[in-house]
Amino acid sequence: MSATLTGSGTALGFSCSSKISKRVSPLNSNRCSSIKMSVSVDEKKKSFTLQKSEEAFNAAKNLMPGGVNSPVRAFKSVGGQPVLIDSVKGSKMWDIDGNEYIDYVGSWGPAIIGHADDEVLAALAETMKKGTSFGAPCLLENVLAEMVISAVPSIEMVRFVNSGTEACMGVLRLARAFTNKEKFIKFEGCYHGHANAFLVKAGSGVATLGLPDSPGKAATSDTLTAPYNDIEAVAKLFEAHKGEISAVILEPVVGNSGFITPTPEFINGLRQLSRDNGALLIFDEVMTGFRLAYGGAQEYFGITPDLTTLGKIIGGGLPVGAYGGRRDIMEMVAPAGPMYQAGTLSGNPLAMTAGIHTLKRLKQPGTYEYLDKITKELTNGILEAGKKTGHAMCGGYISGMFGFFFTEGPVYNFADAKKSDTEKFGSFFRGMLEEGVYFAPSQFEAGFTSLAHTQEDIQFTIAAAERVLGRI
């Protein structure tokens, strides 16, 4: 099920007491189980320290730009000290100071069956005995390709790459090659990686840091933008650039401006408009693929695009990306056709193995029903906590993906999302971190649940949210 929820979400009847479970695990302990101690909230606050993270991050700033290898990790939009992670298991993360967190980032989406899953790790150990990279075809590529093709409605052929950015770069070049047109339409607040053509009114870290169109770009003259959920604006672009538009690309559910769902009129209208104007419809399902449903957002909404990009989940936590679609389009890709694209580690056996075993787990009965159940409870619970403590909030979820904004809402596009009180979100984020809950360090990023999240995790998070919201 799906719903865009408001601050009047259903209360769950969970009452928090003055005692909570302390979620701290020594670095040398067994990560498979939590050490639980009954301590007061004040005692827990005293035990929370990020001294080692602070020391390591200060050293990192002299080694890497901003001290990180991906901007949002620097906590610039939320303030406070970035956390350096030591290990992960199931629904939990442990930092280098020994603090334990319930994790709702999930490595930004891949950890849908939980971190460091035992079956995936065992399969990777067996694969590593044969080598980590071949630079040549291997049977595992066939296996994962067959699984992806059988699952995703639009994909008849697939090309594996190494990241979501690479997948989006390849799919745009393919759309241009197939249609022999250069211009394309993207949507404000949607993020499709850091390739030049996409860094116009982009989401994700670009939105988080409040950056303008990214400096260093050179090829954006053919990039057309429209507000998300505004089908009339798209129609006007097609009219103004008649016969010049190769493709329309979008996140079918936006996860890089927070969590924003499409209206039926919008997503159905895009399918019709692109078809009527000889343009290809591209779903960027790097985030939504295998998360909203086994067949992704296109299965969930019943809309079949011409091309699709994937990533995250299909690599089971290892670097991966993919693009695929109709056979007649994909046969343009070299060596079958003239559109050249290559990659040293594309289809490497480790990523293929992790992807295969992750998808096997997701195909088991009850998977998406469970994700829907716990995510509904989590989202409703946080929104109800916001209502009880007097905060304007709205949000929503689909399956294992969710988000909430500190604004009355509703939120239909990036302009609406920017009305959110980001200073209040920063206070909420830092407070939840001290409580042992790790959300994305940005108001403009979606959250993720996993099969490893338990009822206890959800109830703990809701109770912590009520405490934190009560202090803001």
Disulfide bonds with the S-S distance in Angstrom:
none
